[in-house]
């Protein structure tokens, strides 16, 4: 979905396809017809954006990439951003910390990202020059040391050089966006600024995930100010909302939280204790007593962005205001990323339910951007 910012900039609104399982590009194309085209029809828009997730083994299949490009054209869909965070098997029965592997100190991560850049350059619409790829924030914190840090920064510099070559060869400018996430080597905006300061700023910035920001009790205003000071750009944002429980020690609060315990994904949990953010790597640990439960809990569980009760939707609204409400947009790429539909307690039981849910999220986000002055095209 395209919108026009008051300054004339073109804003792209999409949802992330990592909600749909697909192991290869033909599988991605099939999911676009099964779900995404129906979301577009439900929204009644001439074109709908989709942020693709492509598993590593599928990236180099050029023939399938051509078929996917034709499918996008046929279904009136467009791609300007890729989610390069999960490497593969994102829909395995258990994902947890496997999603952070391989990390940026390993060759496989940089080669995967280079392949994504070349794929995105092929898929970008003819009238769009710039694309974005979000990626993991170097790696999971455990086992990470100076050697891994040094090697990961070399890997990022190598990818930046490849992005420059892609631009020279294709005329398409693809940028990489590290996505701070709780529990990772880079989990806060301050850590992102420290790692990225001066590192290929024309090609590498951050993906501001609103759920992750809220879980860490950071604000959009503070994030943008810190990134500006460090000279780090917001390449894309993931429009997302976290689970929020104000009284986690109450019977009602614990019952609500227990309803979000599931075995597939990691649900980092945070609380402010003695004016500092403390947390656990997963929700069950918090419920078993690893957090004092004396104040509000925020949980890394991506909940539908149009839902207000027990979510960080207010924080999401503030973040969108910082990104799209000023004289010029901080980023032009807005990707709704609620990948957890299948593990929610009240998850849709059929295709129609999921299509309706995705459309509602996009409608809500569109309306927030319009309220900030954008015009739907």
Short mmCIF file of the C-alpha atoms (twelve columns), coordinates in Angstrom:
data_MODEL
# 
_entry.id   MODEL 
# 
loop_
_atom_site.group_PDB 
_atom_site.id 
_atom_site.type_symbol 
_atom_site.label_atom_id 
_atom_site.label_alt_id 
_atom_site.label_comp_id 
_atom_site.label_asym_id 
_atom_site.label_seq_id 
_atom_site.Cartn_x 
_atom_site.Cartn_y 
_atom_site.Cartn_z 
_atom_site.pdbx_PDB_model_num 
ATOM 1   C CA . UNK A 1   0.000   0.000   0.000   1 
ATOM 2   C CA . UNK A 2   1.401   3.361   -0.957  1 
ATOM 3   C CA . UNK A 3   0.897   6.637   0.868   1 
ATOM 4   C CA . UNK A 4   2.211   10.127  0.288   1 
ATOM 5   C CA . UNK A 5   3.831   11.967  3.195   1 
ATOM 6   C CA . UNK A 6   3.076   15.716  3.422   1 
ATOM 7   C CA . UNK A 7   6.644   16.427  2.282   1 
ATOM 8   C CA . UNK A 8   5.991   14.482  -0.931  1 
ATOM 9   C CA . UNK A 9   7.858   11.311  0.078   1 
ATOM 10  C CA . UNK A 10  6.396   7.967   -0.915  1 
ATOM 11  C CA . UNK A 11  5.654   5.716   2.076   1 
ATOM 12  C CA . UNK A 12  5.359   1.959   1.625   1 
ATOM 13  C CA . UNK A 13  3.115   -0.070  3.953   1 
ATOM 14  C CA . UNK A 14  3.351   -3.864  3.875   1 
ATOM 15  C CA . UNK A 15  2.904   -6.884  6.078   1 
ATOM 16  C CA . UNK A 16  5.600   -9.494  6.606   1 
ATOM 17  C CA . UNK A 17  5.138   -12.868 4.948   1 
ATOM 18  C CA . UNK A 18  6.994   -14.713 7.726   1 
ATOM 19  C CA . UNK A 19  3.515   -15.404 9.110   1 
ATOM 20  C CA . UNK A 20  3.117   -17.906 6.244   1 
ATOM 21  C CA . UNK A 21  5.235   -21.084 6.078   1 
ATOM 22  C CA . UNK A 22  7.155   -21.499 2.810   1 
ATOM 23  C CA . UNK A 23  10.473  -23.243 2.180   1 
ATOM 24  C CA . UNK A 24  11.165  -22.086 -1.378  1 
ATOM 25  C CA . UNK A 25  10.246  -19.262 -3.756  1 
ATOM 26  C CA . UNK A 26  7.489   -21.245 -5.429  1 
ATOM 27  C CA . UNK A 27  6.045   -21.822 -1.971  1 
ATOM 28  C CA . UNK A 28  6.233   -18.080 -1.300  1 
ATOM 29  C CA . UNK A 29  4.413   -17.416 -4.578  1 
ATOM 30  C CA . UNK A 30  1.681   -19.881 -3.633  1 
ATOM 31  C CA . UNK A 31  1.175   -18.225 -0.254  1 
ATOM 32  C CA . UNK A 32  0.846   -14.849 -1.957  1 
ATOM 33  C CA . UNK A 33  -2.088  -16.160 -3.952  1 
ATOM 34  C CA . UNK A 34  -3.612  -17.976 -0.986  1 
ATOM 35  C CA . UNK A 35  -3.427  -15.064 1.451   1 
ATOM 36  C CA . UNK A 36  -1.852  -11.789 0.315   1 
ATOM 37  C CA . UNK A 37  -3.930  -11.280 -2.802  1 
ATOM 38  C CA . UNK A 38  -7.056  -11.809 -0.713  1 
ATOM 39  C CA . UNK A 39  -5.841  -9.246  1.821   1 
ATOM 40  C CA . UNK A 40  -5.415  -6.771  -1.032  1 
ATOM 41  C CA . UNK A 41  -8.924  -7.500  -2.296  1 
ATOM 42  C CA . UNK A 42  -10.353 -7.096  1.195   1 
ATOM 43  C CA . UNK A 43  -8.653  -3.716  1.546   1 
ATOM 44  C CA . UNK A 44  -9.745  -2.757  -1.980  1 
ATOM 45  C CA . UNK A 45  -6.420  -1.146  -2.890  1 
ATOM 46  C CA . UNK A 46  -4.803  -1.153  -6.360  1 
ATOM 47  C CA . UNK A 47  -1.549  -2.576  -5.013  1 
ATOM 48  C CA . UNK A 48  -0.454  -4.081  -1.716  1 
ATOM 49  C CA . UNK A 49  3.033   -4.312  -0.290  1 
ATOM 50  C CA . UNK A 50  4.400   -7.517  1.170   1 
ATOM 51  C CA . UNK A 51  7.632   -7.831  3.119   1 
ATOM 52  C CA . UNK A 52  8.974   -11.187 2.042   1 
ATOM 53  C CA . UNK A 53  10.767  -13.705 4.186   1 
ATOM 54  C CA . UNK A 54  12.821  -16.072 2.026   1 
ATOM 55  C CA . UNK A 55  14.648  -19.039 3.579   1 
ATOM 56  C CA . UNK A 56  18.356  -19.236 2.796   1 
ATOM 57  C CA . UNK A 57  18.249  -22.354 0.573   1 
ATOM 58  C CA . UNK A 58  15.815  -20.606 -1.796  1 
ATOM 59  C CA . UNK A 59  17.653  -17.330 -2.304  1 
ATOM 60  C CA . UNK A 60  19.798  -18.318 -5.303  1 
ATOM 61  C CA . UNK A 61  17.024  -19.915 -7.398  1 
ATOM 62  C CA . UNK A 62  16.956  -17.432 -10.284 1 
ATOM 63  C CA . UNK A 63  14.306  -19.260 -12.303 1 
ATOM 64  C CA . UNK A 64  11.976  -19.323 -9.304  1 
ATOM 65  C CA . UNK A 65  12.746  -15.638 -8.677  1 
ATOM 66  C CA . UNK A 66  11.515  -14.848 -12.182 1 
ATOM 67  C CA . UNK A 67  8.323   -16.824 -11.522 1 
ATOM 68  C CA . UNK A 68  7.854   -15.003 -8.222  1 
ATOM 69  C CA . UNK A 69  8.302   -11.630 -9.916  1 
ATOM 70  C CA . UNK A 70  5.618   -12.536 -12.441 1 
ATOM 71  C CA . UNK A 71  3.305   -13.699 -9.650  1 
ATOM 72  C CA . UNK A 72  3.711   -10.385 -7.848  1 
ATOM 73  C CA . UNK A 73  2.834   -8.515  -11.025 1 
ATOM 74  C CA . UNK A 74  -0.174  -10.719 -11.737 1 
ATOM 75  C CA . UNK A 75  -1.568  -10.318 -8.209  1 
ATOM 76  C CA . UNK A 76  -0.913  -6.540  -8.023  1 
ATOM 77  C CA . UNK A 77  1.533   -6.928  -5.156  1 
ATOM 78  C CA . UNK A 78  4.884   -5.259  -4.635  1 
ATOM 79  C CA . UNK A 79  8.031   -5.876  -2.603  1 
ATOM 80  C CA . UNK A 80  10.307  -3.143  -1.289  1 
ATOM 81  C CA . UNK A 81  11.591  -4.876  1.853   1 
ATOM 82  C CA . UNK A 82  12.761  -8.322  2.916   1 
ATOM 83  C CA . UNK A 83  12.918  -9.851  6.383   1 
ATOM 84  C CA . UNK A 84  16.389  -11.376 6.541   1 
ATOM 85  C CA . UNK A 85  16.329  -12.154 10.277  1 
ATOM 86  C CA . UNK A 86  15.373  -15.879 10.267  1 
ATOM 87  C CA . UNK A 87  17.809  -17.929 8.182   1 
ATOM 88  C CA . UNK A 88  15.583  -20.987 7.685   1 
ATOM 89  C CA . UNK A 89  13.072  -23.245 9.476   1 
ATOM 90  C CA . UNK A 90  11.128  -20.330 10.951  1 
ATOM 91  C CA . UNK A 91  8.050   -22.548 11.059  1 
ATOM 92  C CA . UNK A 92  9.668   -25.508 12.789  1 
ATOM 93  C CA . UNK A 93  7.842   -26.904 15.799  1 
ATOM 94  C CA . UNK A 94  10.405  -25.184 18.037  1 
ATOM 95  C CA . UNK A 95  12.290  -22.064 16.936  1 
ATOM 96  C CA . UNK A 96  13.419  -20.315 20.150  1 
ATOM 97  C CA . UNK A 97  17.135  -19.315 19.960  1 
ATOM 98  C CA . UNK A 98  17.661  -21.154 16.647  1 
ATOM 99  C CA . UNK A 99  16.397  -18.000 14.932  1 
ATOM 100 C CA . UNK A 100 19.678  -16.258 15.856  1 
ATOM 101 C CA . UNK A 101 21.770  -18.820 13.975  1 
ATOM 102 C CA . UNK A 102 23.930  -18.380 11.962  1 
ATOM 103 C CA . UNK A 103 25.052  -15.084 13.455  1 
ATOM 104 C CA . UNK A 104 26.994  -12.249 11.903  1 
ATOM 105 C CA . UNK A 105 30.400  -13.682 12.822  1 
ATOM 106 C CA . UNK A 106 29.692  -16.612 10.472  1 
ATOM 107 C CA . UNK A 107 30.134  -16.612 6.706   1 
ATOM 108 C CA . UNK A 108 26.705  -18.150 6.114   1 
ATOM 109 C CA . UNK A 109 24.953  -15.057 7.467   1 
ATOM 110 C CA . UNK A 110 26.776  -12.615 5.223   1 
ATOM 111 C CA . UNK A 111 26.381  -14.810 2.129   1 
ATOM 112 C CA . UNK A 112 22.653  -15.190 2.819   1 
ATOM 113 C CA . UNK A 113 22.298  -11.427 3.143   1 
ATOM 114 C CA . UNK A 114 24.202  -10.794 -0.082  1 
ATOM 115 C CA . UNK A 115 21.843  -13.197 -1.837  1 
ATOM 116 C CA . UNK A 116 18.835  -11.369 -0.394  1 
ATOM 117 C CA . UNK A 117 20.199  -8.071  -1.709  1 
ATOM 118 C CA . UNK A 118 20.515  -9.427  -5.221  1 
ATOM 119 C CA . UNK A 119 17.039  -10.982 -5.015  1 
ATOM 120 C CA . UNK A 120 15.454  -7.754  -3.784  1 
ATOM 121 C CA . UNK A 121 17.090  -5.769  -6.580  1 
ATOM 122 C CA . UNK A 122 15.302  -8.117  -9.027  1 
ATOM 123 C CA . UNK A 123 11.944  -7.809  -7.280  1 
ATOM 124 C CA . UNK A 124 11.771  -4.051  -6.655  1 
ATOM 125 C CA . UNK A 125 9.097   -2.286  -8.732  1 
ATOM 126 C CA . UNK A 126 10.418  -0.434  -11.768 1 
ATOM 127 C CA . UNK A 127 9.477   2.944   -10.276 1 
ATOM 128 C CA . UNK A 128 11.096  2.252   -6.861  1 
ATOM 129 C CA . UNK A 129 14.841  2.672   -6.479  1 
ATOM 130 C CA . UNK A 130 15.340  1.844   -2.801  1 
ATOM 131 C CA . UNK A 131 14.815  -1.405  -0.892  1 
ATOM 132 C CA . UNK A 132 15.569  -2.578  2.633   1 
ATOM 133 C CA . UNK A 133 16.545  -5.792  4.403   1 
ATOM 134 C CA . UNK A 134 16.167  -6.271  8.152   1 
ATOM 135 C CA . UNK A 135 18.576  -8.619  9.896   1 
ATOM 136 C CA . UNK A 136 19.439  -9.922  13.338  1 
ATOM 137 C CA . UNK A 137 21.422  -7.633  15.677  1 
ATOM 138 C CA . UNK A 138 24.702  -9.521  15.278  1 
ATOM 139 C CA . UNK A 139 23.715  -12.525 17.397  1 
ATOM 140 C CA . UNK A 140 22.431  -13.912 20.685  1 
ATOM 141 C CA . UNK A 141 24.397  -12.518 23.631  1 
ATOM 142 C CA . UNK A 142 25.499  -15.845 25.173  1 
ATOM 143 C CA . UNK A 143 28.882  -17.006 23.897  1 
ATOM 144 C CA . UNK A 144 29.545  -13.644 22.276  1 
ATOM 145 C CA . UNK A 145 32.980  -12.125 22.810  1 
ATOM 146 C CA . UNK A 146 35.447  -9.660  21.270  1 
ATOM 147 C CA . UNK A 147 36.414  -12.084 18.487  1 
ATOM 148 C CA . UNK A 148 32.791  -12.546 17.413  1 
ATOM 149 C CA . UNK A 149 32.201  -8.792  17.600  1 
ATOM 150 C CA . UNK A 150 35.200  -8.024  15.413  1 
ATOM 151 C CA . UNK A 151 34.321  -10.680 12.856  1 
ATOM 152 C CA . UNK A 152 30.684  -9.576  12.691  1 
ATOM 153 C CA . UNK A 153 31.675  -5.980  11.961  1 
ATOM 154 C CA . UNK A 154 33.959  -7.227  9.175   1 
ATOM 155 C CA . UNK A 155 31.010  -9.187  7.817   1 
ATOM 156 C CA . UNK A 156 28.796  -6.108  7.818   1 
ATOM 157 C CA . UNK A 157 31.467  -4.089  6.023   1 
ATOM 158 C CA . UNK A 158 31.722  -6.861  3.426   1 
ATOM 159 C CA . UNK A 159 27.957  -6.780  2.864   1 
ATOM 160 C CA . UNK A 160 28.043  -2.982  2.597   1 
ATOM 161 C CA . UNK A 161 30.549  -3.320  -0.245  1 
ATOM 162 C CA . UNK A 162 28.229  -5.821  -1.936  1 
ATOM 163 C CA . UNK A 163 25.279  -3.430  -1.579  1 
ATOM 164 C CA . UNK A 164 27.335  -0.765  -3.297  1 
ATOM 165 C CA . UNK A 165 28.071  -3.214  -6.147  1 
ATOM 166 C CA . UNK A 166 24.381  -4.081  -6.455  1 
ATOM 167 C CA . UNK A 167 23.590  -0.385  -6.769  1 
ATOM 168 C CA . UNK A 168 26.243  0.086   -9.407  1 
ATOM 169 C CA . UNK A 169 25.098  -2.958  -11.398 1 
ATOM 170 C CA . UNK A 170 21.308  -2.517  -11.143 1 
ATOM 171 C CA . UNK A 171 20.591  1.092   -10.210 1 
ATOM 172 C CA . UNK A 172 18.701  -0.207  -7.146  1 
ATOM 173 C CA . UNK A 173 19.810  0.967   -3.704  1 
ATOM 174 C CA . UNK A 174 19.319  -1.777  -1.117  1 
ATOM 175 C CA . UNK A 175 20.116  -0.950  2.511   1 
ATOM 176 C CA . UNK A 176 20.617  -3.237  5.495   1 
ATOM 177 C CA . UNK A 177 18.869  -2.689  8.836   1 
ATOM 178 C CA . UNK A 178 20.005  -4.288  12.098  1 
ATOM 179 C CA . UNK A 179 17.019  -4.996  14.324  1 
ATOM 180 C CA . UNK A 180 17.727  -4.604  18.076  1 
ATOM 181 C CA . UNK A 181 15.979  -7.363  20.034  1 
ATOM 182 C CA . UNK A 182 15.836  -8.210  23.754  1 
ATOM 183 C CA . UNK A 183 18.469  -10.734 24.764  1 
ATOM 184 C CA . UNK A 184 20.687  -10.193 21.741  1 
ATOM 185 C CA . UNK A 185 24.149  -8.682  21.458  1 
ATOM 186 C CA . UNK A 186 22.376  -5.492  20.443  1 
ATOM 187 C CA . UNK A 187 19.150  -5.220  22.414  1 
ATOM 188 C CA . UNK A 188 18.953  -1.455  22.973  1 
ATOM 189 C CA . UNK A 189 19.202  1.603   20.773  1 
ATOM 190 C CA . UNK A 190 22.294  2.741   22.677  1 
ATOM 191 C CA . UNK A 191 24.021  -0.542  21.787  1 
ATOM 192 C CA . UNK A 192 22.967  -0.143  18.155  1 
ATOM 193 C CA . UNK A 193 24.435  3.349   18.079  1 
ATOM 194 C CA . UNK A 194 27.712  2.108   19.565  1 
ATOM 195 C CA . UNK A 195 28.042  -0.743  17.074  1 
ATOM 196 C CA . UNK A 196 27.004  1.154   13.957  1 
ATOM 197 C CA . UNK A 197 28.532  4.583   14.529  1 
ATOM 198 C CA . UNK A 198 30.574  5.317   11.412  1 
ATOM 199 C CA . UNK A 199 30.012  1.852   9.891   1 
ATOM 200 C CA . UNK A 200 28.948  2.341   6.256   1 
ATOM 201 C CA . UNK A 201 26.140  4.795   7.127   1 
ATOM 202 C CA . UNK A 202 25.028  5.023   3.495   1 
ATOM 203 C CA . UNK A 203 24.258  1.303   3.491   1 
ATOM 204 C CA . UNK A 204 23.616  0.143   7.061   1 
ATOM 205 C CA . UNK A 205 21.213  1.458   9.704   1 
ATOM 206 C CA . UNK A 206 18.560  0.045   12.018  1 
ATOM 207 C CA . UNK A 207 15.192  -1.584  11.747  1 
ATOM 208 C CA . UNK A 208 13.130  -0.067  14.532  1 
ATOM 209 C CA . UNK A 209 10.821  -2.826  15.760  1 
ATOM 210 C CA . UNK A 210 8.192   -1.126  17.931  1 
ATOM 211 C CA . UNK A 211 7.498   -4.286  19.944  1 
ATOM 212 C CA . UNK A 212 11.168  -4.741  20.831  1 
ATOM 213 C CA . UNK A 213 11.495  -1.054  21.679  1 
ATOM 214 C CA . UNK A 214 8.529   -1.219  24.047  1 
ATOM 215 C CA . UNK A 215 9.686   -4.456  25.718  1 
ATOM 216 C CA . UNK A 216 12.956  -2.708  26.598  1 
ATOM 217 C CA . UNK A 217 10.945  0.260   27.957  1 
ATOM 218 C CA . UNK A 218 12.491  2.537   25.330  1 
ATOM 219 C CA . UNK A 219 10.540  5.257   23.554  1 
ATOM 220 C CA . UNK A 220 10.327  6.276   19.934  1 
ATOM 221 C CA . UNK A 221 11.333  9.805   20.842  1 
ATOM 222 C CA . UNK A 222 14.420  8.662   22.735  1 
ATOM 223 C CA . UNK A 223 15.373  6.208   20.017  1 
ATOM 224 C CA . UNK A 224 15.194  8.747   17.214  1 
ATOM 225 C CA . UNK A 225 17.160  11.318  19.206  1 
ATOM 226 C CA . UNK A 226 19.936  8.828   20.010  1 
ATOM 227 C CA . UNK A 227 20.145  7.572   16.424  1 
ATOM 228 C CA . UNK A 228 20.321  11.124  15.106  1 
ATOM 229 C CA . UNK A 229 23.153  11.948  17.495  1 
ATOM 230 C CA . UNK A 230 25.071  8.854   16.372  1 
ATOM 231 C CA . UNK A 231 24.439  9.443   12.668  1 
ATOM 232 C CA . UNK A 232 22.581  6.120   12.299  1 
ATOM 233 C CA . UNK A 233 19.505  6.050   10.069  1 
ATOM 234 C CA . UNK A 234 16.193  4.232   10.496  1 
ATOM 235 C CA . UNK A 235 16.166  2.129   7.334   1 
ATOM 236 C CA . UNK A 236 12.787  0.493   8.062   1 
ATOM 237 C CA . UNK A 237 10.346  -0.010  10.892  1 
ATOM 238 C CA . UNK A 238 8.420   -3.063  11.924  1 
ATOM 239 C CA . UNK A 239 4.967   -2.028  13.057  1 
ATOM 240 C CA . UNK A 240 4.469   -4.349  16.012  1 
ATOM 241 C CA . UNK A 241 3.004   -4.419  19.497  1 
ATOM 242 C CA . UNK A 242 4.016   -6.299  22.651  1 
ATOM 243 C CA . UNK A 243 2.002   -7.979  25.375  1 
ATOM 244 C CA . UNK A 244 1.619   -5.732  28.450  1 
ATOM 245 C CA . UNK A 245 0.337   -6.813  31.869  1 
ATOM 246 C CA . UNK A 246 0.128   -4.114  34.528  1 
ATOM 247 C CA . UNK A 247 -0.289  -6.428  37.551  1 
ATOM 248 C CA . UNK A 248 1.592   -9.652  36.827  1 
ATOM 249 C CA . UNK A 249 1.319   -10.863 40.426  1 
ATOM 250 C CA . UNK A 250 -2.482  -10.862 40.471  1 
ATOM 251 C CA . UNK A 251 -4.501  -13.977 39.737  1 
ATOM 252 C CA . UNK A 252 -5.977  -12.341 36.646  1 
ATOM 253 C CA . UNK A 253 -2.579  -11.187 35.468  1 
ATOM 254 C CA . UNK A 254 -0.971  -14.603 35.862  1 
ATOM 255 C CA . UNK A 255 -3.887  -16.274 34.123  1 
ATOM 256 C CA . UNK A 256 -3.566  -13.860 31.211  1 
ATOM 257 C CA . UNK A 257 0.186   -14.403 30.960  1 
ATOM 258 C CA . UNK A 258 -0.168  -18.174 31.147  1 
ATOM 259 C CA . UNK A 259 -2.372  -18.020 28.070  1 
ATOM 260 C CA . UNK A 260 0.608   -16.762 26.058  1 
ATOM 261 C CA . UNK A 261 3.033   -19.503 27.078  1 
ATOM 262 C CA . UNK A 262 3.769   -21.690 24.050  1 
ATOM 263 C CA . UNK A 263 6.733   -23.814 22.972  1 
ATOM 264 C CA . UNK A 264 7.604   -22.417 19.552  1 
ATOM 265 C CA . UNK A 265 8.962   -18.889 19.917  1 
ATOM 266 C CA . UNK A 266 11.057  -17.103 22.532  1 
ATOM 267 C CA . UNK A 267 9.115   -14.576 24.623  1 
ATOM 268 C CA . UNK A 268 11.604  -12.390 26.453  1 
ATOM 269 C CA . UNK A 269 9.990   -10.674 29.456  1 
ATOM 270 C CA . UNK A 270 10.999  -7.380  31.042  1 
ATOM 271 C CA . UNK A 271 10.155  -5.416  34.200  1 
ATOM 272 C CA . UNK A 272 11.548  -2.218  35.704  1 
ATOM 273 C CA . UNK A 273 13.122  -3.082  39.057  1 
ATOM 274 C CA . UNK A 274 14.812  -0.358  41.133  1 
ATOM 275 C CA . UNK A 275 14.730  1.992   38.124  1 
ATOM 276 C CA . UNK A 276 16.502  -0.531  35.883  1 
ATOM 277 C CA . UNK A 277 15.180  -2.868  33.210  1 
ATOM 278 C CA . UNK A 278 15.502  -6.494  34.295  1 
ATOM 279 C CA . UNK A 279 14.288  -9.529  32.466  1 
ATOM 280 C CA . UNK A 280 14.230  -13.179 31.551  1 
ATOM 281 C CA . UNK A 281 14.837  -14.928 28.263  1 
ATOM 282 C CA . UNK A 282 11.398  -16.544 28.184  1 
ATOM 283 C CA . UNK A 283 7.983   -16.067 29.751  1 
ATOM 284 C CA . UNK A 284 7.867   -19.367 31.721  1 
ATOM 285 C CA . UNK A 285 11.019  -18.340 33.630  1 
ATOM 286 C CA . UNK A 286 9.375   -15.071 34.630  1 
ATOM 287 C CA . UNK A 287 6.223   -16.836 35.789  1 
ATOM 288 C CA . UNK A 288 8.330   -19.253 37.843  1 
ATOM 289 C CA . UNK A 289 9.710   -16.354 39.894  1 
ATOM 290 C CA . UNK A 290 12.720  -15.010 38.005  1 
ATOM 291 C CA . UNK A 291 11.127  -11.540 38.079  1 
ATOM 292 C CA . UNK A 292 9.618   -9.930  41.197  1 
ATOM 293 C CA . UNK A 293 6.291   -9.093  39.472  1 
ATOM 294 C CA . UNK A 294 5.922   -5.881  41.444  1 
ATOM 295 C CA . UNK A 295 5.426   -3.696  38.381  1 
ATOM 296 C CA . UNK A 296 4.284   -3.893  34.767  1 
ATOM 297 C CA . UNK A 297 5.588   -6.723  32.592  1 
ATOM 298 C CA . UNK A 298 6.213   -6.359  28.887  1 
ATOM 299 C CA . UNK A 299 6.577   -9.539  26.894  1 
ATOM 300 C CA . UNK A 300 8.115   -10.123 23.471  1 
ATOM 301 C CA . UNK A 301 4.989   -11.632 21.987  1 
ATOM 302 C CA . UNK A 302 3.922   -9.868  18.805  1 
ATOM 303 C CA . UNK A 303 0.200   -9.262  19.269  1 
ATOM 304 C CA . UNK A 304 -2.107  -7.820  16.569  1 
ATOM 305 C CA . UNK A 305 -1.382  -4.127  16.267  1 
ATOM 306 C CA . UNK A 306 -5.049  -3.120  16.135  1 
ATOM 307 C CA . UNK A 307 -5.627  -4.608  19.611  1 
ATOM 308 C CA . UNK A 308 -5.394  -2.154  22.492  1 
ATOM 309 C CA . UNK A 309 -6.154  -4.094  25.687  1 
ATOM 310 C CA . UNK A 310 -3.050  -5.584  27.365  1 
ATOM 311 C CA . UNK A 311 -0.737  -4.383  24.595  1 
ATOM 312 C CA . UNK A 312 1.802   -1.630  23.981  1 
ATOM 313 C CA . UNK A 313 -0.350  -0.083  21.268  1 
ATOM 314 C CA . UNK A 314 -0.030  3.382   22.836  1 
ATOM 315 C CA . UNK A 315 3.750   3.107   22.624  1 
ATOM 316 C CA . UNK A 316 3.416   1.979   19.000  1 
ATOM 317 C CA . UNK A 317 1.309   5.046   18.197  1 
ATOM 318 C CA . UNK A 318 3.982   7.275   19.744  1 
ATOM 319 C CA . UNK A 319 6.719   5.540   17.747  1 
ATOM 320 C CA . UNK A 320 4.820   5.935   14.480  1 
ATOM 321 C CA . UNK A 321 4.403   9.613   15.321  1 
ATOM 322 C CA . UNK A 322 8.158   9.996   15.709  1 
ATOM 323 C CA . UNK A 323 8.831   8.197   12.443  1 
ATOM 324 C CA . UNK A 324 6.125   9.601   10.169  1 
ATOM 325 C CA . UNK A 325 4.747   12.664  11.936  1 
ATOM 326 C CA . UNK A 326 7.514   15.176  11.407  1 
ATOM 327 C CA . UNK A 327 8.384   17.526  8.572   1 
ATOM 328 C CA . UNK A 328 9.999   14.566  6.792   1 
ATOM 329 C CA . UNK A 329 9.647   10.809  7.440   1 
ATOM 330 C CA . UNK A 330 12.456  9.078   9.303   1 
ATOM 331 C CA . UNK A 331 11.838  5.992   7.175   1 
ATOM 332 C CA . UNK A 332 9.684   5.210   4.166   1 
ATOM 333 C CA . UNK A 333 9.296   1.471   4.833   1 
ATOM 334 C CA . UNK A 334 6.579   0.330   7.291   1 
ATOM 335 C CA . UNK A 335 6.179   -3.434  7.719   1 
ATOM 336 C CA . UNK A 336 3.493   -4.913  9.977   1 
ATOM 337 C CA . UNK A 337 5.118   -7.951  11.581  1 
ATOM 338 C CA . UNK A 338 2.792   -10.144 13.620  1 
ATOM 339 C CA . UNK A 339 4.247   -13.589 12.960  1 
ATOM 340 C CA . UNK A 340 2.561   -15.195 15.973  1 
ATOM 341 C CA . UNK A 341 -0.997  -15.619 14.658  1 
ATOM 342 C CA . UNK A 342 -0.633  -19.410 14.582  1 
ATOM 343 C CA . UNK A 343 0.345   -19.688 18.270  1 
ATOM 344 C CA . UNK A 344 -2.154  -17.272 19.776  1 
ATOM 345 C CA . UNK A 345 -4.719  -18.685 22.155  1 
ATOM 346 C CA . UNK A 346 -7.573  -17.375 20.015  1 
ATOM 347 C CA . UNK A 347 -5.808  -17.858 16.678  1 
ATOM 348 C CA . UNK A 348 -7.872  -17.875 13.464  1 
ATOM 349 C CA . UNK A 349 -8.849  -21.409 12.541  1 
ATOM 350 C CA . UNK A 350 -9.093  -20.884 8.784   1 
ATOM 351 C CA . UNK A 351 -7.654  -18.833 5.928   1 
ATOM 352 C CA . UNK A 352 -10.470 -16.324 6.018   1 
ATOM 353 C CA . UNK A 353 -9.819  -15.542 9.674   1 
ATOM 354 C CA . UNK A 354 -6.128  -14.910 9.063   1 
ATOM 355 C CA . UNK A 355 -6.849  -12.764 5.994   1 
ATOM 356 C CA . UNK A 356 -9.313  -10.700 8.034   1 
ATOM 357 C CA . UNK A 357 -6.799  -10.282 10.852  1 
ATOM 358 C CA . UNK A 358 -3.988  -9.171  8.550   1 
ATOM 359 C CA . UNK A 359 -6.294  -6.739  6.775   1 
ATOM 360 C CA . UNK A 360 -7.393  -5.253  10.111  1 
ATOM 361 C CA . UNK A 361 -3.771  -4.678  11.113  1 
ATOM 362 C CA . UNK A 362 -3.026  -2.916  7.832   1 
ATOM 363 C CA . UNK A 363 -6.184  -0.819  8.084   1 
ATOM 364 C CA . UNK A 364 -5.257  0.283   11.586  1 
ATOM 365 C CA . UNK A 365 -1.708  1.200   10.536  1 
ATOM 366 C CA . UNK A 366 -2.924  3.009   7.429   1 
ATOM 367 C CA . UNK A 367 -5.320  5.050   9.530   1 
ATOM 368 C CA . UNK A 368 -2.532  6.011   11.957  1 
ATOM 369 C CA . UNK A 369 -0.337  7.194   9.065   1 
ATOM 370 C CA . UNK A 370 -3.259  9.134   7.573   1 
ATOM 371 C CA . UNK A 371 -3.869  10.767  10.967  1 
ATOM 372 C CA . UNK A 372 -0.239  11.924  10.822  1 
ATOM 373 C CA . UNK A 373 -0.906  13.638  7.500   1 
ATOM 374 C CA . UNK A 374 -0.181  10.951  4.912   1 
ATOM 375 C CA . UNK A 375 -2.465  10.477  1.912   1 
ATOM 376 C CA . UNK A 376 -3.388  7.045   0.558   1 
ATOM 377 C CA . UNK A 377 -2.556  6.680   -3.127  1 
# 
